[in-house]
Amino acid sequence: VTDDLTRLYNHRVLAPRLDEEVKRAERYGTPLALLMLDLDHFKRVNDIYGHPFGDEVLRAFVERVRAEVRQTDIFIRRGGEEFLLVMPTTGGDEAMKVAERIRERVAGGRLDWHGEKVGITVSVGVASYGGDDRTLDALVHDADLALYAAKKAGRNCVRAAPIRPRRSGEAHRETSK
């Protein structure tokens, strides 16, 4: 369940842990956020500097992200240079602030490759769950769409998925009480 290189949880952990956290959020009425992070132009890093340096970049990235998140947040390497961060008890606005801090920290440091300073950046998509109509798959899908929007906007930025409305039946039941 852990990735050998980064020591993070691997993709097998995502569905059961996210399901757990959604159930907890529903039970206690707390928010939940999901960040999807992707290192920008990582293939180029591997192509130019080699895979051992690419591995160093991944480890440095993980350290930078960990410096900005809580111990209770669940950090997962989905594969390659794509990562997920499950943030219990975190609403959309707070998740956006954390995502921006991560983006700044990642972009703010350089790694040394034989005297050359190499910079890295990250694009981040944010989706939040607050008792809305999102399924687990939809939450991940929405974070992925927000990540795509960040990449389309030029990379090295953060974008949020739109909030989904509650089902009309749920809204009706709430107003008729």
Buried (B, 14 or more C-beta within 10 A) or exposed (E): EEBEEBEBBBBEBBEEBBEEBBEEBEEEEBBBBBBBBBBBBBEEBBEEBEEEBBEBBBBBBBEBBBEBBEEEBBBBBBEEBBBBBBBBBBBBEBBBBBBBBBBBBBBEEEBEBEEEEBEBBBBBBBBBBBBBEBEBEBBBBBBBBBBBBBBEEEBBBBBBBEEBEBEEEEEEEEEEE
